[in-house]
């Protein structure tokens, strides 16, 4: 009986730590995306939002600035 309760506690701790790890990785992914956008902006690109011709949704893309 004691073995089952200790196993349950260990599984709960592992489950909880996996949830924390998931959100930390998700946050890092967003940070990497922001760094990527910043580096493109510093390299002479600009973010342009345009409406898709056929479907009507907004498309974001980087294009080289005309200097």
Secondary structure in CASP SS format (residue, H / E / C, confidence):
PFRMAT SS
TARGET T0000
AUTHOR 0000-0000-0000
METHOD secondary structure of the structure
MODEL  1
X C 1.00
X H 1.00
X H 1.00
X H 1.00
X H 1.00
X H 1.00
X H 1.00
X H 1.00
X H 1.00
X H 1.00
X H 1.00
X H 1.00
X H 1.00
X H 1.00
X H 1.00
X H 1.00
X H 1.00
X H 1.00
X H 1.00
X H 1.00
X H 1.00
X H 1.00
X H 1.00
X H 1.00
X H 1.00
X H 1.00
X H 1.00
X H 1.00
X H 1.00
X H 1.00
X H 1.00
X H 1.00
X H 1.00
X H 1.00
X H 1.00
X H 1.00
X H 1.00
X H 1.00
X H 1.00
X H 1.00
X H 1.00
X H 1.00
X C 1.00
X C 1.00
X E 1.00
X E 1.00
X E 1.00
X E 1.00
X E 1.00
X E 1.00
X E 1.00
X C 1.00
X C 1.00
X C 1.00
X C 1.00
X C 1.00
X C 1.00
X E 1.00
X E 1.00
X E 1.00
X E 1.00
X E 1.00
X E 1.00
X E 1.00
X C 1.00
X C 1.00
X C 1.00
END
